Structures are given as structure tokens and as C-alpha cells.
Amino acid sequence: MKLVVALGGNALLRRGQSLSAQHLLENVRGVAAQLARVARDHELVVTHGNGPQIGLLALQNSAYAAVAPYPLDMLGAQTEGMIGYLLEQELANHLPPDRPVATLLTRVEVDPADPAFVKPTKPIGPVYAKEEASRLAQAVNWQIAPDGAGFRRVVASPLPTRVLGVDPVRWLLRHEAVVIAAGGGGIPVVRTADGRSLQGVDAVIDKDLTAELLARELGADCLVIATDVDAVYLDWGTASQRALTKVRPQELLEHSFPPGSMGPKVQAAAGFAFKTGRKALIGSLAQIEEMLAGYAGTEVSLQDGGAG
């Protein structure tokens, strides 16, 4: 099968961990071991989140006041290179020497009139206590929103409209490479008013929505959205919570999910199933082989099966 696997940010940095290079490396090693087993039997394209990492780069960036802070498109490109390098190296350590692994910087076009530029929703960076979040919001003009028990910076997250550079991904897959692409949702670019060129824009695209678009453009057999929970749950965090095992996309979209976390995953999975007739899976990366076999996670499919 041809798979697109979208790694959640929490697969690369677990909740509560410091944003250290060592933690990132240790987590990538675990991720690579899981993905390498899948890569032995399937064509594999990997994309990944970058919320914690781009937030850290933004903090480091703003600490040097001699120059204006770099915009988020440039910081996003940095995270694609940094995380892609680690994934590429650790995957190569687990795969046969003749199996190529390639990381691609990937531009993704967005609409400059997207309403997300007016209403930021994408959380990036570390989690803060309320007092520290309020102080930072005033000091550096950030917009802050709740995230679990804490608060995080939120930035514009426009919808992806086109993944640029899909042909090189296809070429690499034909040559049996494992491809890492569209990390962090890709580098956001907009078309200039005359329509002749593209330029970067200050935003972070949701990686699940980009993964869904990429999976469709590649003709993937399955989209896997790997996160830190084992399935999609209804009434999450309550005594009545229950996991969905197999659900049709229209049934899934009848429920509401948090916009900064499970919401985009559900939207991406449902969109892929609707538009392609193929299945999407949401669940824990540690159970990816069981998900592919139909024994774990949430399968979103047009086929009958029902929720539950």
C-alpha cells in the first residue's frame, strides 16, 4: 500500500517534556523504529507536526533584538530541515543500506484572503500558566488561547489549497525511497496579486489538513494520522467517554471536537474518506501496525460499520 503518515507534534515531544534537543532526538528514535517496520512492507510518505519546535524558534528569534524577528514561513522551513534531518537519519539507521530516505522542503499554497489570518487558532510553542501567558501576550503582542490546563500562543492557520512539488515525491516513491515531506504543514506561500509569483506568509498550516491534501494528490491507499491517543473519543475526559472504532465520515462530522487538537484530525480523515473512497486511520503511533490490520484506532471509511 501507499501510505501517508502524519505524525502529531506529541509524537515528537510528549506533553510535559522540556523543548530540549535531547528529548526531540529520543522521541524521534522511537518514532523511526515504528515507521521503519511499516516501511518494509509499504510505500511510505511521512509528514509531521512542528508546533512546539516552531514556537521555541520564535522565542529564541525574538530574544535577539538587533534585527526584526524572522517570519513564521522561514521558521517553518527551519523546522522542516531540523525534524526532517532527525527522522531521515534515524529511519536510515533502521532500514537496509540500499533503501533511500529523502527529506523535502515543501511549499504549500494558501489563500491570502483566508479568514484564519484574522482569527488565529493554531497553538505553537510551550504551554504556559495563565499569568506567564498574559505577560507574554502584552510584552510581545502574542495572541494566547487555552490549551488543556494551560495556555499557548496561537497563530494564523490558513487552509492548504495546493501542495507544490508533488512530482518529486512521486519520483522518489517510484525509486523505493521513504519520503519525508510537508513537515509542519508545509511552508505557507501565497500568490502575488499579479498571479506571476509566490511569496512566503506569516502563518503555520495544520499538518493534518496538508497531509490529507498530499495523500489525495499522491493517490495514497490510506491516510494515517498518528497521535498520542489510541482512538477518537466521544465525550473525551468525562465518565461517559467512548472510543470510536469504525465510523463513516458523515457520522464523525456530526460531532464537535477541539479546533486546536482533534478537530483538524477528524476533518482531514473525513475529507480523505469522502473524496477518495479510501480509508483514513486515527490512533496511536505505537499501534500503527495494529491500526493497519484493523485491530486498533479509529477507521474512517465509507463502508458500513457504524460508530462504536
Buried (B, 14 or more C-beta within 10 A) or exposed (E): EBBBBBBBBBBBBEEEBEBEEEBBEEBBBBBBEBBBBBBEEBBBBBBBBBBBBBBBBBBEBBEEEEEEBBBBBBBBBBBBEBBBEBBBBBBBEBBEEEBBBBBBBBBBBBBBEBEBBEEBBBBBBBBBEEEBBEEBBEEEEBEBBBBEEBBBBBBBBBBBEBBBBBEBBBEBBEEEBBBBBBBBBBBBBBBEEEEEEEEBBBBBBBBBBBBBBBBBBBEBBBBBBBBBBBBBBBEBEEEEEBBBBBBBBEBBBEBEBEBBBBBBBBBBBBBBBBEBEBBBBBBBBBBBEBBBEEEBBBBBBBEEBEBE
